[in-house]
């Protein structure tokens, strides 16, 4: 049965080119992950705040090396794209920003991020999210980006608001965290916002 609309983004919109390095213009760079990032990612995941808002734990550097291998190969699969957020001068890890749940045909993806403990409170998540959103919406041509976070995660709500993601509603009891089910805020940006 034929579709009545063309895909928003055709297959190959990402994978036919190398994953880009994207500068924020204010001291940060979004770059593809490297194996050498594993110790810094492992250290970030030892932070109790990561355990509160994320569903994964990192038991070893070897485990994180496996994650990084998955993150690197995900570009070719066009289902998720992960970037290391690093300091422009030192290449020190400040966090991660990603597009998950990519549906090229619909032009939709979910934005996700985390920051290292030392980077918190310095606008890293907002700067990286704003840069990724401009790239995805303006350069690539996604139609809609969604951002979900637990309603109790006020810092993520501030990042969403600062980066132009409009609060569209609350998904009741839709995110399972270590301490149980959380209501989740759904924010979104659409092309042209």
N, C-alpha and C positions, 0 to 999 in steps of 0.2 A: 504494500500500500504506500503510495508516494506521500511525502510531506507537502503541505501547502505553503510552507515558508522555507527559505534557504537558511542554512546554518549561519548564526551570527559570526562565528569564527570557524573556518574550515580546519579539519585535521591537518597538523603540520604547522599551525600558526606559531607554535613555540619551538618545536623540536627540529625544525629545518635550519635553525641558527643556533650557535652556541649560547648558553645561558649568559646573559649580560652582567657586567659589573656596572652598578648604578650609584653615582655619587649623590648625596643629599644636597650638596652645595654648602653645608654648614659643619663640616668636620667628620661626617660619617660616610661609610661606603657600604653598599649592599653587594656582596660578592658570593660566588659559589663556594660551597663548603670544601674544606681540605681535610685529609686524614690528620694533619697536624693540629686541627682544632679540637680533637677528641679530649685531651686533658682539660681544656677550658670548659667544654660543654659538661663533662663529668663533674667538675667543680661546681658549676652553676646549678646542677641538679641535686647537689647536696644541701641546698638552701631550703629550709622548712617552708618558705613562701611558695616555692615551686611545687612542693607536695600538696599545698592547699588548693592550687588552681589548675594543676596538670595531673593527668591520670597515669603518667609514666614515672618510674624511678630509674636511676642509672646506678647499677651495682658495680660496674667496672668500666675502665677506659676501653677495654676490648669490646664491651657491649655497645658503647657509644660509637666506636669505630664502625660497627655494623650499621648503626643508624645513619651515619654519614654516608656510607656506601649507598644505602637506600635513597637518601636525600639527593645524592648526585645523579643516580640513575632515574629518578622520578621525572626529571626534565624531559627525557626522551619519551616517557610514557604519557606526558601531558595530562596527568591526573592531579599532580601536586608539584609545587615549585618552592624550594626552600633556599633562603639566603642567610649567610652569616652577616650580622651587622657589626662592623668593625670600625675602630678609630682610623681615620684617614692617614694620620702620621705614623702611628705605631703598629697598626694592624691588630691591635688588641681586641679581643672579643667583647662586645657590648650587649649582644643579644641575637635574636633570630626573628625573621619576618618571613611569612609564607603565604602562598595561595594554596588552599586545600579544596578538595571536592570540586575540581575544575570540570565544568561541562561546557566545552567549546561550542557545541551546537547551539546552546542556549545563551552563551556569552556570560556565564555566571561562575563565580568562585567565592570562596570564603577566605577572608584575611585572618591570619593568626600571628601572634608574636609572643615573645618573652624577652626579658632583659636580665642581665647578670645583676647580682646584688649591688655591686659598685656603680652600676649605671643608672640605678633607679633614682627617680626624682630629678633627672637631668634632661627630660624630654626625648630620650632616645627612642622609646616606643612610638611616640607621636611623629617624630621626624622620619623614622623608617617607614611607618605606615603611610604617611602622606606621600612619600617618594614612591613607594610601591604602588599606591593607588593611582597616582598620575601616570606611571608607566603602564599599568594594566588597562586603565580606562582610555587614556589619550594615545599612547603609542601602539598598543596591541589591539585595542578596540573591544575590550570586554564591555558588556552593557550594564552589568550589575555586580557589585561586590557586597558581600554580607560580612558582618562581624558579630560573633556571638560571645557573650561572657556571662558568668554567674552574676545575678543581680547584686549579690553581696560584694562583688569585686568592684569597688568604687573607683579604683585607679584605672581599670580597663574602661569603665564608663567614661571617665574624663578623657582618655585617649581617643575613644570613638567620637566624642563630641568635638574635640579639638581638631580632628582630621576630617570633619564634614560628614560623618556617618550619622544619619538621622535615626533616632530611636523609633522603631516601627511597632514594637510591642513586647510582650513577655510570653515566652514559651514556658508554660507551667511544668515543673518537675521533669525537665528534659535533659539535664546534664548530670550524669552520675559521677560524683567525686568521691574521694576517700572517706569523707564524713557523711555521705548519703546523697540523695537527690537534691539538685538545686534548680530553682527557677532561673531561666536564662533570658537576658535581654537580647533582642534581635535589632541590630542597627544595619543600615544599608546606605550605599551611595550608588547612584546610577549615572551613566554617562551624561554629561551636560550639567550636572549639579554644580 
